[in-house]
Amino acid sequence: MNQTRHCHQCGAEWTLAGQPGRGERCLRCGADLRVCLNCSSYDPRAAQQCRDRRAEPVAEKHLGNFCEYFEFVRRVYAPKTGEGSREAAARQQLKRLLGD
């Protein structure tokens, strides 16, 4: 599979040259593009979820920010599915417990 730069929310590919600006939004779903979730330094297991120690901490990872170390990550798009998620599994377990 190809590694592309794409929206973290819907997977729409970013085809323009360069990095998205602070106000750039996905043309398909309207999500901000210059966000931590689209950055190559984003790591949920790292301190502040960022591997770049120079970057200022950002609380809202899905909202646009002014980080000067942003680098749009190239990755294979994997759609988010509700069936395999932890939330769906927890809901199923709760339904079984309650007898629903």
Backbone bond lengths (Angstrom), bond angles and torsions (degrees), N, CA, C in turn:
res aa  C-N    CA-C-N  psi(-1)  N-CA   C-N-CA  omega(-1)  CA-C   N-CA-C  phi
1 M - - - 1.452 - - 1.528 109.95 -
2 N 1.316 114.63 153.07 1.457 120.77 179.47 1.514 111.40 -82.56
3 Q 1.315 114.78 140.94 1.455 119.49 171.84 1.518 107.54 -91.54
4 T 1.323 115.65 126.86 1.455 120.89 -177.09 1.519 110.09 -130.51
5 R 1.309 115.13 166.13 1.461 121.24 170.51 1.526 105.53 -94.28
6 H 1.333 116.30 119.95 1.457 119.22 -175.19 1.522 111.55 -146.75
7 C 1.324 114.28 165.26 1.463 122.49 179.15 1.526 109.78 -62.84
8 H 1.314 116.72 133.98 1.460 121.59 179.38 1.517 112.23 -67.46
9 Q 1.325 117.08 -22.40 1.462 120.83 -174.18 1.530 112.81 -92.00
10 C 1.340 117.36 -50.37 1.469 119.06 -173.85 1.525 113.36 -113.84
11 G 1.330 117.98 -15.11 1.455 120.74 177.96 1.512 115.09 90.36
12 A 1.328 118.63 6.22 1.463 120.86 178.01 1.524 109.23 -63.58
13 E 1.322 115.94 131.78 1.461 120.68 -175.07 1.530 111.88 -75.14
14 W 1.348 115.77 139.42 1.472 122.83 175.04 1.520 105.82 -92.30
15 T 1.319 117.91 111.53 1.459 121.54 -174.56 1.516 113.60 -105.02
16 L 1.315 118.58 -7.74 1.457 121.22 -179.27 1.522 110.70 -74.72
17 A 1.312 116.55 151.13 1.465 120.94 177.15 1.525 109.31 -73.74
18 G 1.313 116.56 148.65 1.458 121.16 177.65 1.519 112.82 85.80
19 Q 1.317 114.03 -173.57 1.472 121.62 -178.23 1.527 110.05 -94.44
20 P 1.341 117.69 150.49 1.470 119.16 175.44 1.524 110.26 -70.54
21 G 1.317 116.15 148.72 1.458 121.53 177.25 1.520 111.03 -81.03
22 R 1.308 117.44 174.50 1.465 123.73 -177.10 1.522 111.64 -57.72
23 G 1.309 117.78 -36.37 1.461 120.94 -176.54 1.519 114.67 -96.19
24 E 1.326 118.22 3.20 1.469 120.84 -177.81 1.522 110.67 -67.61
25 R 1.325 114.45 136.25 1.462 120.37 179.92 1.528 109.00 -125.85
26 C 1.314 114.54 155.43 1.457 121.67 176.58 1.527 108.35 -65.06
27 L 1.324 116.65 134.39 1.460 120.06 -179.70 1.523 111.90 -72.14
28 R 1.322 117.70 -24.50 1.464 120.97 -178.28 1.534 112.54 -85.30
29 C 1.352 117.29 -51.49 1.472 118.94 -173.16 1.526 114.11 -112.24
30 G 1.335 118.28 -11.07 1.456 121.14 177.70 1.518 115.39 84.63
31 A 1.335 117.90 5.70 1.471 121.32 179.29 1.524 110.31 -72.28
32 D 1.328 116.58 147.64 1.460 120.68 174.80 1.523 109.19 -61.75
33 L 1.339 117.11 144.39 1.463 120.99 -179.45 1.522 113.23 -101.77
34 R 1.328 117.66 -32.85 1.457 120.38 179.88 1.529 108.02 -86.83
35 V 1.327 115.29 73.16 1.458 122.88 -176.70 1.523 109.42 -128.91
36 C 1.314 115.59 160.60 1.470 121.00 179.41 1.522 111.94 -57.08
37 L 1.325 117.33 -37.10 1.463 120.89 -177.66 1.524 112.65 -65.21
38 N 1.333 118.36 -17.05 1.461 122.62 177.50 1.521 112.33 -103.97
39 C 1.315 118.61 6.52 1.469 122.11 -174.65 1.526 111.27 -94.82
40 S 1.318 116.08 144.89 1.467 120.84 178.73 1.525 111.86 -68.26
41 S 1.317 118.89 -19.25 1.468 122.07 179.00 1.524 112.95 -88.32
42 Y 1.327 117.71 -7.81 1.469 120.61 -178.94 1.528 109.85 -68.15
43 D 1.321 115.23 128.28 1.466 122.04 178.14 1.521 107.65 -148.46
44 P 1.332 118.50 111.38 1.467 119.90 -176.91 1.523 113.65 -62.35
45 R 1.327 118.26 -17.49 1.463 121.07 -179.41 1.525 113.30 -92.54
46 A 1.325 117.60 -8.95 1.467 121.50 -179.11 1.533 110.59 -87.24
47 A 1.331 115.36 163.81 1.462 120.45 176.01 1.525 109.08 -61.66
48 Q 1.310 117.15 133.64 1.469 123.90 -177.06 1.534 111.71 58.97
49 Q 1.317 118.29 15.25 1.474 125.74 -177.05 1.527 112.92 57.50
50 C 1.339 117.30 31.01 1.465 121.66 -179.89 1.521 109.70 -140.75
51 R 1.339 115.65 130.29 1.468 120.16 179.10 1.527 112.27 -82.94
52 D 1.329 117.77 -14.72 1.458 121.02 179.73 1.526 108.88 -87.24
53 R 1.303 117.54 109.39 1.476 122.70 -176.39 1.523 113.03 -68.88
54 R 1.332 118.13 -18.92 1.466 121.18 -178.77 1.517 112.54 -79.02
55 A 1.316 117.18 -21.18 1.467 121.40 -174.65 1.526 111.86 -73.52
56 E 1.316 115.07 144.26 1.460 121.66 175.29 1.531 108.34 -71.67
57 P 1.329 118.81 143.48 1.469 120.61 177.48 1.530 111.60 -62.13
58 V 1.331 115.69 139.91 1.463 122.21 178.83 1.521 107.44 -121.47
59 A 1.326 116.89 125.34 1.467 120.78 -177.03 1.529 112.22 -78.89
60 E 1.308 117.13 -43.75 1.466 122.01 -176.79 1.528 109.35 -98.53
61 K 1.320 116.70 95.50 1.469 122.39 -173.85 1.524 113.40 -69.33
62 H 1.324 117.91 -19.96 1.458 121.33 -177.47 1.528 113.21 -96.54
63 L 1.331 117.69 -1.67 1.467 121.49 179.84 1.520 110.97 -105.05
64 G 1.326 116.24 150.49 1.458 121.52 179.81 1.519 111.52 -58.74
65 N 1.337 116.10 145.33 1.457 120.35 179.72 1.526 110.33 -142.89
66 F 1.317 116.23 177.77 1.456 122.06 -175.86 1.521 112.97 -105.05
67 C 1.320 119.07 21.62 1.462 121.57 -176.67 1.528 110.30 -58.93
68 E 1.316 115.82 123.96 1.463 119.79 -178.57 1.525 112.77 -80.55
69 Y 1.336 117.55 -6.19 1.464 121.74 -179.80 1.526 112.09 -102.28
70 F 1.334 117.19 10.86 1.457 121.67 -178.76 1.528 110.52 -63.28
71 E 1.316 115.27 132.21 1.467 122.86 174.75 1.530 106.30 -136.56
72 F 1.325 116.60 115.21 1.466 121.22 -176.80 1.529 109.60 -62.23
73 V 1.306 116.35 120.72 1.459 122.10 -175.26 1.532 110.84 -76.18
74 R 1.334 114.96 144.66 1.468 121.28 172.48 1.516 106.90 -102.82
75 R 1.332 116.45 126.19 1.461 121.28 -178.13 1.525 109.37 -154.58
76 V 1.314 115.09 168.91 1.458 121.76 175.39 1.521 107.20 -85.18
77 Y 1.321 116.56 130.88 1.460 119.64 -179.22 1.521 110.09 -74.84
78 A 1.329 115.29 126.81 1.461 122.54 174.84 1.517 107.22 -121.17
79 P 1.338 118.33 108.95 1.463 120.00 -177.63 1.516 112.27 -60.91
80 K 1.316 114.95 144.12 1.464 120.76 177.46 1.517 107.63 -77.40
81 T 1.319 116.32 129.47 1.460 119.83 178.84 1.513 109.49 -118.89
82 G 1.293 116.37 142.45 1.457 121.13 179.78 1.522 112.55 -78.07
83 E 1.334 117.78 -23.79 1.453 121.27 -175.39 1.521 113.05 -69.08
84 G 1.332 118.54 -41.37 1.456 120.84 -175.71 1.515 113.80 -94.01
85 S 1.315 117.35 6.13 1.455 119.29 -174.46 1.527 111.74 -80.33
86 R 1.297 115.50 158.60 1.466 121.26 177.06 1.521 110.68 -63.06
87 E 1.328 116.05 -35.53 1.455 119.95 -179.36 1.526 110.81 -63.04
88 A 1.332 116.69 -45.05 1.463 120.35 179.60 1.524 110.99 -63.76
89 A 1.335 117.06 -40.51 1.463 120.74 179.03 1.528 110.87 -64.35
90 A 1.332 116.46 -40.59 1.466 120.45 179.09 1.527 110.86 -65.79
91 R 1.323 117.02 -39.30 1.463 120.59 178.28 1.534 110.91 -64.12
92 Q 1.344 116.18 -42.22 1.462 119.95 178.42 1.525 110.92 -62.11
93 Q 1.313 116.38 -42.90 1.461 120.76 179.98 1.531 110.67 -63.93
94 L 1.320 117.09 -40.85 1.455 121.22 178.54 1.533 110.78 -64.36
95 K 1.339 116.60 -41.90 1.467 120.21 177.70 1.522 111.38 -60.95
96 R 1.330 116.69 -40.93 1.466 120.11 178.18 1.527 111.18 -64.96
97 L 1.333 115.70 -40.54 1.460 120.18 179.26 1.531 112.15 -62.34
98 L 1.333 115.46 -42.50 1.455 120.98 -176.89 1.521 112.57 -84.98
99 G 1.313 117.12 -6.78 1.465 120.00 178.67 1.514 114.35 78.75
100 D 1.306 118.64 23.55 1.471 122.03 178.98 1.510 110.49 -87.17
